[in-house]
Amino acid sequence: MSAYTNWVYTTVNDALTGATVKAMLLGKDTGGTDYVQDNATQSFRADVTAFEVAGTGYTAGGVAVTGLTITAPGDVHLIVDDIDFGTLTLTVDSISAVVLYVDTGDPATDVLIAADVFPAVALGGADNFTYVVAADGFVLFEVL
């Protein structure tokens, strides 16, 4: 069974039109455990904040994304501009995920959209961190 492109596009577009979408950085929790995406237990920002990085230059909750565009026909792509987190001096030794979410102002109701989990990127000292978004977007909703 597969979904129709128009339904996927309309559903995503309606959910994100007028919303503030943010990106946050995840690494390890205070026990040193690496972040692992788990769709069964992670629906809201509060479910992943234990893994959020901290340090000088980083604002808890991350940064607002720009250039949000949803494209169709065919597969539905959620496209955003490259995400510049600025110059960071973090209290963790690495970053291992960028997570997009809808900001409602409350971590318990901030809905997670998608995560890009990647091999840990080590930062030393004050480093500028820009997440470069793939040309086909941050999220691909493949319509079969």
DSSP file (Angstrom, degrees, kcal/mol; ACC not computed):
  #  RESIDUE AA STRUCTURE BP1 BP2  ACC     N-H-->O    O-->H-N    N-H-->O    O-->H-N    TCO  KAPPA ALPHA  PHI   PSI    X-CA   Y-CA   Z-CA
    1    1 A M              0   0    0      0, 0.0     2,-0.3     0, 0.0   143,-0.1   0.000 360.0 360.0 360.0 142.1    0.0    0.0    0.0
    2    2 A S        -     0   0    0    142,-0.1     2,-0.2   141,-0.1   141,-0.1  -0.964 360.0-115.4-137.8 156.6    1.3    3.5   -0.7
    3    3 A A        -     0   0    0     -2,-0.3     2,-0.3     1,-0.1     3,-0.0  -0.543  32.2-108.8 -88.2 154.4    0.1    7.0    0.0
    4    4 A Y     >  -     0   0    0     -2,-0.2     4,-2.0     1,-0.1     3,-0.4  -0.651  23.8-127.2 -81.5 139.1   -0.9    9.5   -2.7
    5    5 A T  H  > S+     0   0    0     -2,-0.3     4,-3.0     1,-0.2     5,-0.2   0.889 107.1  54.7 -53.3 -45.9    1.6   12.4   -3.2
    6    6 A N  H  > S+     0   0    0      1,-0.2     4,-2.8     2,-0.2    -1,-0.2   0.880 107.7  49.9 -60.6 -38.6   -1.1   15.1   -2.8
    7    7 A W  H  > S+     0   0    0     -3,-0.4     4,-2.6     2,-0.2    -1,-0.2   0.940 113.5  45.0 -65.0 -46.6   -2.2   13.7    0.6
    8    8 A V  H  X S+     0   0    0     -4,-2.0     4,-2.5     2,-0.2     5,-0.3   0.944 116.0  47.1 -61.9 -48.1    1.4   13.5    1.9
    9    9 A Y  H  X S+     0   0    0     -4,-3.0     4,-3.0     1,-0.2     5,-0.2   0.939 114.5  46.1 -58.9 -49.3    2.2   17.0    0.6
   10   10 A T  H  X S+     0   0    0     -4,-2.8     4,-2.8    -5,-0.2     5,-0.2   0.904 113.1  49.6 -62.9 -42.8   -1.1   18.6    1.9
   11   11 A T  H  X S+     0   0    0     -4,-2.6     4,-1.9    -5,-0.2    -1,-0.2   0.933 116.3  41.1 -63.0 -47.4   -0.6   16.9    5.4
   12   12 A V  H  X S+     0   0    0     -4,-2.5     4,-1.6    -5,-0.2    -2,-0.2   0.929 116.3  49.7 -67.2 -45.3    3.0   18.1    5.7
   13   13 A N  H  X S+     0   0    0     -4,-3.0     4,-2.0    -5,-0.3     3,-0.2   0.925 111.7  48.1 -60.7 -46.3    2.3   21.5    4.3
   14   14 A D  H  < S+     0   0    0     -4,-2.8    -1,-0.2    -5,-0.2    -2,-0.2   0.889 111.4  51.1 -61.9 -39.4   -0.7   22.1    6.6
   15   15 A A  H  < S+     0   0    0     -4,-1.9    -1,-0.2    -5,-0.2    -2,-0.2   0.803 119.7  34.4 -68.4 -29.1    1.3   20.9    9.7
   16   16 A L  H >< S+     0   0    0     -4,-1.6     3,-1.8    -3,-0.2     2,-0.3   0.605  83.9 112.8-106.6 -12.8    4.2   23.3    9.0
   17   17 A T  T 3< S+     0   0    0     -4,-2.0     3,-0.1     1,-0.3    -4,-0.0  -0.458  97.7   1.2 -63.7 123.1    2.5   26.4    7.4
   18   18 A G  T 3  S+     0   0    0      1,-0.3    -1,-0.3    -2,-0.3     2,-0.2   0.372 105.1 127.4  80.8  -4.7    2.9   29.2    9.9
   19   19 A A    <   -     0   0    0     -3,-1.8     2,-0.7     1,-0.0    -1,-0.3  -0.497  63.2-123.5 -83.3 152.9    4.9   27.0   12.3
   20   20 A T  E     -A  103   0A   0     83,-0.5    83,-3.3    -2,-0.2     2,-0.5  -0.881  29.6-163.4 -92.5 116.6    8.3   27.9   13.8
   21   21 A V  E     -A  102   0A   0     -2,-0.7    44,-2.8    44,-0.3     2,-0.3  -0.882   9.3-174.7-104.1 131.1   10.6   25.0   12.9
   22   22 A K  E     -AB 101  64A   0     79,-2.6    79,-2.2    -2,-0.5     2,-0.4  -0.818  17.8-141.0-122.0 161.9   13.9   24.7   14.8
   23   23 A A  E     -AB 100  63A   0     40,-2.9    40,-2.1    -2,-0.3     2,-0.3  -0.982  18.8-172.1-121.9 135.0   17.0   22.6   14.6
   24   24 A M  E     -A   99   0A   0     75,-2.4    75,-2.5    -2,-0.4     2,-0.4  -0.895  19.4-125.2-124.9 157.1   18.8   21.3   17.7
   25   25 A L  E     -A   98   0A   0     -2,-0.3    28,-1.9    73,-0.2     2,-0.3  -0.848  23.5-167.0-104.3 136.0   22.1   19.5   18.1
   26   26 A L  E     +AC  97  52A   0     71,-2.5    70,-3.0    -2,-0.4    71,-1.4  -0.900  21.1 143.5-121.0 151.7   22.3   16.2   20.0
   27   27 A G        -     0   0    0     24,-3.0     8,-1.7    -2,-0.3     2,-0.3  -0.080  58.9 -18.7-142.7-111.7   25.3   14.3   21.3
   28   28 A K  B     -E   34   0B   0     66,-0.3     6,-0.2     6,-0.2    -1,-0.2  -0.782  57.1-122.5-109.9 154.2   25.6   12.2   24.5
   29   29 A D    >   -     0   0    0      4,-2.1     3,-2.3    -2,-0.3    22,-0.1  -0.286  46.1 -86.9 -81.8 179.7   23.5   12.3   27.6
   30   30 A T  T 3  S+     0   0    0     20,-0.3    -1,-0.1     1,-0.3    21,-0.1   0.721 129.4  58.0 -64.6 -19.8   25.1   13.0   31.0
   31   31 A G  T 3  S-     0   0    0      2,-0.1    -1,-0.3     0, 0.0    -3,-0.0   0.463 120.5-107.4 -86.3  -1.5   25.9    9.3   31.4
   32   32 A G    <   +     0   0    0     -3,-2.3     2,-0.4     1,-0.3    -2,-0.1   0.569  69.5 146.7  88.7   9.4   28.0    9.3   28.2
   33   33 A T        -     0   0    0      1,-0.1    -4,-2.1     3,-0.0    -1,-0.3  -0.671  48.2-122.4 -83.3 130.4   25.4    7.4   26.1
   34   34 A D  B     -E   28   0B   0     -2,-0.4    -6,-0.2    -6,-0.2     2,-0.2  -0.379  32.1 -99.8 -68.5 147.1   25.3    8.3   22.4
   35   35 A Y        -     0   0    0     -8,-1.7     2,-0.4    16,-0.1    -1,-0.1  -0.468  39.4-173.7 -66.7 136.5   22.0    9.5   21.0
   36   36 A V        -     0   0    0     -2,-0.2     2,-0.2    -3,-0.1    61,-0.0  -0.998  27.0-119.8-131.5 128.2   20.1    6.8   19.0
   37   37 A Q        +     0   0    0     -2,-0.4     2,-0.4     1,-0.0    11,-0.0  -0.490  32.4 179.4 -68.9 132.8   16.9    7.7   17.1
   38   38 A D    >>  -     0   0    0     -2,-0.2     4,-1.8     1,-0.1     3,-1.0  -0.845  14.8-171.7-139.2  98.4   13.9    5.7   18.4
   39   39 A N  T 34 S+     0   0    0     -2,-0.4    -1,-0.1     1,-0.2    -2,-0.0   0.709  85.1  60.8 -64.5 -20.5   10.6    6.5   16.7
   40   40 A A  T 34 S+     0   0    0      1,-0.2    -1,-0.2     3,-0.0     3,-0.1   0.802 119.9  22.3 -77.1 -28.6    8.7    4.4   19.3
   41   41 A T  T <4 S+     0   0    0     -3,-1.0     2,-0.6     1,-0.1    -2,-0.2   0.480 110.5  74.4-117.9  -5.0    9.7    6.5   22.3
   42   42 A Q     <  +     0   0    0     -4,-1.8    -1,-0.1     1,-0.1     3,-0.1  -0.904  41.7 127.2-119.2 105.4   10.6    9.9   20.8
   43   43 A S        +     0   0    0     -2,-0.6    69,-2.7     1,-0.2     2,-0.3   0.598  68.5  42.0-121.7 -29.3    7.8   12.1   19.7
   44   44 A F  B >  S-F  111   0C   0     67,-0.2     3,-1.9     1,-0.1     4,-0.4  -0.828  84.7-109.3-124.8 159.1    8.4   15.4   21.4
   45   45 A R  G >> S+     0   0    0     65,-2.3     3,-2.0    -2,-0.3     4,-1.1   0.847 115.6  64.9 -56.6 -35.6   11.5   17.5   22.2
   46   46 A A  G 34 S+     0   0    0     61,-2.6     4,-0.3     1,-0.3    -1,-0.3   0.773  93.2  63.7 -58.4 -25.0   11.3   16.6   25.9
   47   47 A D  G <4 S+     0   0    0     -3,-1.9    -1,-0.3    60,-0.3    -2,-0.2   0.655 114.6  29.0 -73.7 -15.1   12.0   13.0   24.8
   48   48 A V  T X4 S+     0   0    0     -3,-2.0     3,-2.1    -4,-0.4     4,-0.3   0.422  86.2 101.2-124.4  -1.4   15.5   13.9   23.5
   49   49 A T  G >< S+     0   0    0     -4,-1.1     3,-1.2     1,-0.3    -2,-0.1   0.745  72.1  70.5 -63.6 -21.9   16.6   16.9   25.6
   50   50 A A  G 3  S+     0   0    0     -4,-0.3   -20,-0.3     1,-0.2    -1,-0.3   0.754 102.8  45.7 -63.1 -21.2   18.8   14.7   27.7
   51   51 A F  G <  S+     0   0    0     -3,-2.1   -24,-3.0   -22,-0.1    -1,-0.2   0.459  84.4 120.8 -99.5  -3.4   21.0   14.4   24.6
   52   52 A E  B <   -C   26   0A   0     -3,-1.2   -26,-0.2    -4,-0.3     8,-0.1  -0.380  64.5-120.4 -66.7 137.2   21.1   18.0   23.7
   53   53 A V        -     0   0    0    -28,-1.9     2,-0.3    -2,-0.1   -28,-0.1  -0.245  28.8-163.4 -70.2 164.3   24.5   19.6   23.6
   54   54 A A        +     0   0    0      6,-0.1    37,-3.2     2,-0.0    38,-0.5  -0.974  28.1  96.8-145.4 157.2   25.4   22.5   25.8
   55   55 A G  E >  S-G   90   0D   0      3,-0.4     3,-1.4    -2,-0.3    35,-0.3  -0.872  70.7 -30.6 150.3-179.6   28.2   25.1   25.9
   56   56 A T  E 3  S+G   89   0D   0     33,-1.8    33,-2.7    -2,-0.3     3,-0.1  -0.456 123.8  16.2 -67.6 129.0   29.2   28.6   25.0
   57   57 A G  T 3  S+     0   0    0      1,-0.2     2,-0.5    -2,-0.2    -1,-0.2   0.214 101.1 105.9  94.3 -14.7   27.5   29.9   21.8
   58   58 A Y    <   -     0   0    0     -3,-1.4     2,-0.5    31,-0.2    -3,-0.4  -0.868  57.8-151.0-103.1 130.7   24.8   27.2   21.8
   59   59 A T    >   -     0   0    0     -2,-0.5     3,-2.7    26,-0.1    -3,-0.0  -0.861  28.6-109.4 -98.6 127.7   21.2   28.2   22.8
   60   60 A A  T 3  S+     0   0    0     -2,-0.5    -6,-0.1     1,-0.3    -1,-0.0  -0.294 108.6  31.5 -53.8 134.0   19.1   25.4   24.4
   61   61 A G  T 3  S-     0   0    0    -36,-0.1    -1,-0.3   -12,-0.1     2,-0.1   0.215 110.0-122.0  96.1 -13.6   16.5   24.5   21.8
   62   62 A G    <   -     0   0    0     -3,-2.7     2,-0.3   -40,-0.1   -38,-0.2  -0.439  41.9 -45.5  83.2-151.7   18.7   25.2   18.9
   63   63 A V  E     -B   23   0A   0    -40,-2.1   -40,-2.9    -2,-0.1     2,-0.2  -0.883  50.7-103.3-126.0 152.0   18.1   27.7   16.1
   64   64 A A  E     -B   22   0A   0     -2,-0.3   -42,-0.3   -42,-0.2     2,-0.2  -0.523  39.2-128.8 -70.3 138.7   15.2   28.6   13.8
   65   65 A V        -     0   0    0    -44,-2.8     2,-0.3    -2,-0.2   -44,-0.3  -0.568  20.7-152.6 -86.6 155.9   15.5   27.2   10.3
   66   66 A T        +     0   0    0     -2,-0.2    15,-3.0    15,-0.2    -1,-0.0  -0.826  66.7  36.5-122.5 162.8   15.1   29.3    7.3
   67   67 A G        -     0   0    0     -2,-0.3     2,-0.3    13,-0.2    -1,-0.1   0.747  69.3-178.1  71.6  24.3   14.1   28.6    3.7
   68   68 A L        +     0   0    0     -3,-0.2     2,-0.4    12,-0.1    12,-0.2  -0.404   9.9 164.5 -63.1 120.5   11.5   26.0    4.7
   69   69 A T  E     -H   79   0E   0     10,-2.7    10,-3.4    -2,-0.3     2,-0.5  -0.996  27.3-155.2-138.7 141.3    9.9   24.7    1.5
   70   70 A I  E     -H   78   0E   0     -2,-0.4     2,-0.3     8,-0.2     8,-0.2  -0.981  20.8-165.7-118.3 125.4    7.9   21.6    0.8
   71   71 A T  E     +H   77   0E   0      6,-2.3     6,-1.5    -2,-0.5    -2,-0.0  -0.830   9.7 172.2-117.6 151.6    8.0   20.3   -2.8
   72   72 A A        +     0   0    0     -2,-0.3     2,-0.2     4,-0.2     4,-0.1  -0.863  39.4 100.0-160.1 170.2    6.0   17.8   -4.8
   73   73 A P  S    S+     0   0    0      0, 0.0     2,-0.3     0, 0.0    -2,-0.0   0.419 104.6  11.9 -79.8-176.7    4.9   16.2   -7.3
   74   74 A G  S    S+     0   0    0     -2,-0.2    70,-0.0     2,-0.1     2,-0.0  -0.612 131.3   7.6  78.8-145.0    6.6   12.8   -7.0
   75   75 A D  S    S-     0   0    0     -2,-0.3     2,-0.5    -3,-0.1    67,-0.2  -0.358  84.0-119.5 -64.8 150.0    8.3   12.3   -3.6
   76   76 A V  E     - I   0 141E   0     65,-2.3    65,-3.7    -4,-0.1     2,-0.4  -0.834  30.1-164.8 -97.2 125.8    7.6   15.0   -1.1
   77   77 A H  E     -HI  71 140E   0     -6,-1.5    -6,-2.3    -2,-0.5     2,-0.7  -0.909  15.7-152.1-113.5 136.3   10.7   16.9    0.1
   78   78 A L  E     -HI  70 139E   0     61,-2.8    60,-2.0    -2,-0.4    61,-1.6  -0.937  26.5-170.8-103.2 111.4   11.1   19.1    3.1
   79   79 A I  E     +H   69   0E   0    -10,-3.4   -10,-2.7    -2,-0.7     2,-0.3  -0.857  11.7 171.0-110.0 136.5   13.9   21.5    2.2
   80   80 A V        -     0   0    0     -2,-0.4   -13,-0.2   -12,-0.2   -12,-0.1  -0.943  37.3 -98.4-134.5 159.5   15.6   24.0    4.5
   81   81 A D        -     0   0    0    -15,-3.0   -15,-0.2    -2,-0.3   -13,-0.0  -0.263  60.7 -73.0 -66.0 163.0   18.6   26.3    4.1
   82   82 A D        -     0   0    0     51,-0.1     2,-0.7     1,-0.1    50,-0.2  -0.310  55.9-122.0 -53.0 145.3   21.9   25.1    5.5
   83   83 A I  E     -J  131   0F   0     48,-2.5    48,-3.1    -3,-0.1     2,-0.7  -0.854  22.4-161.4-105.4 112.1   21.7   25.5    9.3
   84   84 A D  E     +J  130   0F   0     -2,-0.7    46,-0.2    46,-0.2     3,-0.1  -0.823  13.0 178.5 -96.5 111.5   24.3   27.7   10.9
   85   85 A F  E     -     0   0F   0     44,-2.6    45,-0.2    -2,-0.7    -1,-0.1   0.475  38.8-136.4 -89.1  -3.5   24.6   27.1   14.6
   86   86 A G  E     -     0   0F   0     43,-0.4    43,-2.3     2,-0.1     2,-0.6  -0.318  48.7 -22.5  82.9-166.4   27.4   29.7   14.9
   87   87 A T  E    S-J  128   0F   0     41,-0.2     2,-0.4    -3,-0.1    41,-0.3  -0.728  71.4-170.3 -86.6 122.1   30.7   29.4   16.9
   88   88 A L  E     -J  127   0F   0     39,-3.4    39,-2.4    -2,-0.6     2,-0.5  -0.916  28.6-173.6-121.1 137.7   30.4   26.8   19.6
   89   89 A T  E     -G   56   0D   0    -33,-2.7   -33,-1.8    -2,-0.4   -31,-0.2  -0.915  33.2-162.9-121.1 100.8   32.5   25.8   22.5
   90   90 A L  E     -G   55   0D   0     -2,-0.5   -35,-0.3    35,-0.4    35,-0.1  -0.466  30.3-140.8 -93.2 156.1   30.6   22.7   23.7
   91   91 A T  S    S+     0   0    0    -37,-3.2     2,-0.3    -2,-0.1   -36,-0.1   0.421  88.5  69.5 -90.3  -0.7   30.8   20.8   27.0
   92   92 A V  S    S-     0   0    0    -38,-0.5    -2,-0.2     1,-0.0    31,-0.2  -0.764  84.6-127.0-110.3 163.0   30.5   17.5   25.2
   93   93 A D  S    S+     0   0    0     -2,-0.3    30,-0.8     1,-0.1     2,-0.3   0.549  81.3  12.4 -89.4  -5.7   33.1   16.0   22.9
   94   94 A S  E     - D   0 122A   0     28,-0.2     2,-0.4   -66,-0.0   -66,-0.3  -0.997  56.9-130.8-163.4 163.0   31.0   15.5   19.9
   95   95 A I  E     + D   0 121A   0     26,-1.9    26,-3.0    -2,-0.3   -68,-0.3  -0.964  23.6 169.0-116.3 135.9   27.8   16.1   17.9
   96   96 A S  E     +     0   0A   0    -70,-3.0    22,-2.4    -2,-0.4     2,-0.3   0.402  57.7  28.8-130.4   1.8   26.0   13.1   16.4
   97   97 A A  E     -AD  26 117A   0    -71,-1.4   -71,-2.5    20,-0.2     2,-0.4  -0.980  48.2-152.7-161.6 148.8   22.6   14.4   15.3
   98   98 A V  E     -AD  25 116A   0     18,-1.7    18,-2.7    -2,-0.3     2,-0.4  -0.995  24.6-165.7-117.5 128.8   20.6   17.3   14.0
   99   99 A V  E     -AD  24 115A   0    -75,-2.5   -75,-2.4    -2,-0.4     2,-0.4  -0.961   8.5-152.2-120.6 131.0   16.9   17.2   14.9
  100  100 A L  E     +AD  23 114A   0     14,-2.8    13,-3.1    -2,-0.4    14,-1.2  -0.811  24.9 165.5 -96.4 141.7   14.1   19.3   13.4
  101  101 A Y  E     -AD  22 112A   0    -79,-2.2   -79,-2.6    -2,-0.4     2,-0.6  -0.981  41.9-106.1-150.1 161.3   11.0   20.0   15.4
  102  102 A V  E     -A   21   0A   0      9,-2.7     2,-0.7    -2,-0.3     9,-0.5  -0.824  38.5-136.7 -89.2 119.9    8.0   22.3   15.5
  103  103 A D  E     +A   20   0A   0    -83,-3.3   -83,-0.5    -2,-0.6     7,-0.1  -0.691  36.5 161.3 -84.5 114.4    8.5   24.9   18.3
  104  104 A T        -     0   0    0     -2,-0.7    -1,-0.2     2,-0.2     6,-0.0   0.452  63.3-105.6-103.6  -6.5    5.4   25.4   20.5
  105  105 A G  S    S+     0   0    0      1,-0.1    -2,-0.1     2,-0.0     3,-0.1   0.395  99.4  83.0  94.8  -2.1    7.4   26.9   23.3
  106  106 A D    >>  -     0   0    0      1,-0.1     3,-2.4     0, 0.0     4,-1.3  -0.954  68.6-148.0-138.4 115.5    7.1   23.8   25.5
  107  107 A P  T 34 S+     0   0    0      0, 0.0   -61,-2.6     0, 0.0   -60,-0.3   0.775  99.6  62.1 -53.1 -27.4    9.4   20.8   25.1
  108  108 A A  T 34 S+     0   0    0      1,-0.2   -61,-0.0   -63,-0.2   -64,-0.0   0.706 116.4  29.0 -73.1 -18.7    6.5   18.5   26.1
  109  109 A T  T <4 S+     0   0    0     -3,-2.4     2,-0.8     2,-0.1    -1,-0.2   0.401  86.2 115.0-121.0  -0.2    4.5   19.6   23.1
  110  110 A D     <  -     0   0    0     -4,-1.3   -65,-2.3    -7,-0.1     2,-0.3  -0.633  64.7-138.8 -71.5 108.9    7.3   20.4   20.5
  111  111 A V  B     -F   44   0C   0     -2,-0.8    -9,-2.7    -9,-0.5     2,-0.3  -0.543   8.3-128.1 -78.3 129.4    6.7   17.8   17.9
  112  112 A L  E     -D  101   0A   0    -69,-2.7   -11,-0.3    -2,-0.3     3,-0.1  -0.566  24.8-178.5 -74.3 136.6    9.8   16.1   16.4
  113  113 A I  E     -     0   0A   0    -13,-3.1     2,-0.3     1,-0.4   -12,-0.2   0.849  57.2 -30.3 -99.6 -54.4    9.9   16.1   12.6
  114  114 A A  E     -D  100   0A   0    -14,-1.2   -14,-2.8    25,-0.0    -1,-0.4  -0.988  47.5-143.3-163.7 158.4   13.0   14.3   11.7
  115  115 A A  E     -D   99   0A   0     -2,-0.3     2,-0.6   -16,-0.2   -16,-0.2  -0.985   4.5-154.6-130.1 142.5   16.6   13.5   12.8
  116  116 A D  E     -D   98   0A   0    -18,-2.7   -18,-1.7    -2,-0.4     2,-0.5  -0.947  19.7-169.3-112.3 106.9   19.8   13.1   10.8
  117  117 A V  E     +D   97   0A   0     -2,-0.6   -20,-0.2   -20,-0.2    -2,-0.0  -0.842  15.6 165.0 -98.8 130.5   22.0   10.9   12.9
  118  118 A F  E     -     0   0A   0    -22,-2.4     3,-0.1    -2,-0.5    -2,-0.0  -0.878  46.7 -66.5-140.1 166.7   25.6   10.7   11.7
  119  119 A P  E    S-     0   0A   0      0, 0.0   -24,-0.1     0, 0.0    -1,-0.0  -0.336  75.3 -85.0 -56.2 139.1   29.0    9.6   12.8
  120  120 A A  E     -     0   0A   0      1,-0.1     2,-0.6   -26,-0.1   -24,-0.2  -0.134  38.1-145.7 -53.2 135.5   30.1   11.8   15.7
  121  121 A V  E     -D   95   0A   0    -26,-3.0   -26,-1.9    -3,-0.1     2,-0.3  -0.927  15.3-141.8-103.9 117.5   31.7   15.1   14.7
  122  122 A A  E     -D   94   0A   0     -2,-0.6     2,-0.4   -28,-0.2   -28,-0.2  -0.627  14.7-164.6 -82.8 135.9   34.4   16.1   17.2
  123  123 A L        -     0   0    0    -30,-0.8     2,-0.4    -2,-0.3     3,-0.0  -0.967   3.7-170.3-117.8 135.5   34.7   19.8   18.1
  124  124 A G        -     0   0    0     -2,-0.4   -31,-0.0   -35,-0.0    -2,-0.0  -0.967  56.7 -26.0-120.6 143.3   37.7   21.2   19.8
  125  125 A G  S    S-     0   0    0     -2,-0.4     2,-0.9   -35,-0.1   -35,-0.4  -0.140 119.4 -15.5  56.8-151.2   37.8   24.8   21.1
  126  126 A A  S    S+     0   0    0    -37,-0.1     2,-0.4   -39,-0.1   -37,-0.2  -0.786  79.1 170.4 -91.1 105.9   35.6   27.4   19.5
  127  127 A D  E     -J   88   0F   0    -39,-2.4   -39,-3.4    -2,-0.9     2,-0.4  -0.921  34.6-125.4-119.5 141.2   34.4   25.9   16.2
  128  128 A N  E     -J   87   0F   0     -2,-0.4     2,-0.5   -41,-0.3   -41,-0.2  -0.718  27.5-161.0 -80.8 133.0   31.8   27.2   13.7
  129  129 A F  E     +     0   0F   0    -43,-2.3   -44,-2.6    -2,-0.4     2,-0.5  -0.946  15.9 170.4-122.7 113.3   29.3   24.5   13.1
  130  130 A T  E     -J   84   0F   0     -2,-0.5     2,-0.7   -46,-0.2   -46,-0.2  -0.986  25.4-143.6-119.4 125.1   27.1   24.7   10.0
  131  131 A Y  E     -J   83   0F   0    -48,-3.1   -48,-2.5    -2,-0.5     2,-0.6  -0.793  16.8-144.7 -87.3 118.4   24.9   21.7    9.0
  132  132 A V        -     0   0    0     -2,-0.7     2,-0.3   -50,-0.2   -50,-0.1  -0.756  13.2-140.3 -89.4 117.9   24.9   21.4    5.2
  133  133 A V        -     0   0    0     -2,-0.6     5,-0.1   -53,-0.1   -51,-0.1  -0.571  23.1-106.9 -80.7 137.1   21.5   20.2    4.0
  134  134 A A    >   -     0   0    0      3,-0.3     3,-2.2    -2,-0.3    -1,-0.1  -0.235  30.0-111.9 -59.5 151.4   21.4   17.8    1.1
  135  135 A A  T 3  S+     0   0    0      1,-0.3    -1,-0.1   -56,-0.1     3,-0.1   0.795 117.8  53.2 -58.1 -31.0   20.3   19.2   -2.2
  136  136 A D  T 3  S-     0   0    0      1,-0.3    -1,-0.3     2,-0.1   -58,-0.2   0.323 121.0 -98.9 -91.2  10.3   17.1   17.1   -2.1
  137  137 A G    <   -     0   0    0     -3,-2.2    -3,-0.3     1,-0.1    -1,-0.3  -0.273  30.6 -77.1 107.0 171.9   16.2   18.4    1.4
  138  138 A F  S    S+     0   0    0    -60,-2.0     2,-0.4     1,-0.2   -59,-0.2   0.848 115.0  30.8 -77.5 -36.9   16.4   17.4    5.0
  139  139 A V  E     -I   78   0E   0    -61,-1.6   -61,-2.8    -3,-0.1     2,-0.5  -0.980  64.0-163.8-128.6 135.4   13.5   15.0    4.8
  140  140 A L  E     -I   77   0E   0     -2,-0.4     2,-1.0   -63,-0.2   -63,-0.2  -0.975   4.7-162.1-117.1 117.2   12.3   12.9    1.9
  141  141 A F  E     -I   76   0E   0    -65,-3.7   -65,-2.3    -2,-0.5     2,-0.4  -0.845  21.3-148.3 -95.2  99.7    8.8   11.5    2.2
  142  142 A E        -     0   0    0     -2,-1.0     2,-0.6   -67,-0.2   -67,-0.1  -0.559   8.7-159.8 -76.4 122.7    9.0    8.7   -0.4
  143  143 A V              0   0    0     -2,-0.4  -138,-0.1     1,-0.1  -141,-0.1  -0.909 360.0 360.0-105.5 117.3    5.7    8.1   -2.1
  144  144 A L              0   0    0     -2,-0.6    -1,-0.1  -143,-0.1  -140,-0.1   0.435 360.0 360.0 -91.9 360.0    5.6    4.7   -3.8
